[in-house]
Amino acid sequence: MYHVILVRHGESEYNRRNLFTGWTDVSLTERGIHEAREAGHLIREAGYTFDMAFSSVLKRSIQTMHYILDELDLLWIPEQKAWKLNERHYGALQGLSKTETAEKYGEEQLHLWRRSLTVKPPLLQTDDPRNPQFEERYKNINPQDLPLGESLQDTVYRVGDFWHHRIVPLIRKKERILISAHGNTLRALIKYMEDIDEKSLTELNIPTGIPLVYELDDQVRPIRRFYLGEPEHIERKSAEVANQGNVTE
Ligand code: DG2
């Protein structure tokens, strides 16, 4: 049996301000740093270790990977930063307040934009300065692969492809792997691995900074997944994510 540990980065500046983030490159808050360290602590207490770590090319995920590895005294292991693990691209919603978006377009529309499998956000215009094609860090990526906004399904394709071609071969070689990523890249990966139905996917909210352990069979297929930590705390944090943008409490 194999395993892999996934973690959504700790709270970011935009999470704290309740703004759509996507590919916006924002740092962890003090709380986020604490959450990332705590994730490392939980992983160490549970007796897991790593041979290799992956993150996106966004600093909140890189910082989280480093805080976790530091807690485990594993900052020396090989790491890889991959754009294919970036958060789902939230298009023209990026930078907008989730609450104000709900007030303007209604909670139902907000929920569709955040949790539907196939609905895309309004796309960025090609001349928008936030178009990833203008960014140095994506200069080696085929421009046609760089999104102006993605549905979760689009994210499932790119994350699934990365999992299948880059991670699974390492797991087969018995490499113990940490993946530090984002709320929707992890939802996309869970969809890819388990093909869960759309309703369960809609209700799936990934809390910040909580390690998610996947046990995998000999064919690297999921057997079960579970969070490390105290269930009530995890439930509370997942509900916090679900309720972002609620106009009425
Ligand atoms: C959040 C997820 O991404 O937002 O892009 O706003 O995991 O990088 O903080 P993350 C964003 P929701 O889909 O939960 O609204």
Boltz pocket constraint, residues with backbone or C-beta under 6 A from the ligand:
constraints:
  - pocket:
      binder: B
      contacts: [[A, 8], [A, 12], [A, 15], [A, 19], [A, 20], [A, 21], [A, 22], [A, 23], [A, 87], [A, 88], [A, 90], [A, 114], [A, 181], [A, 182], [A, 183], [A, 184], [A, 241], [A, 244]]
      max_distance: 6.0
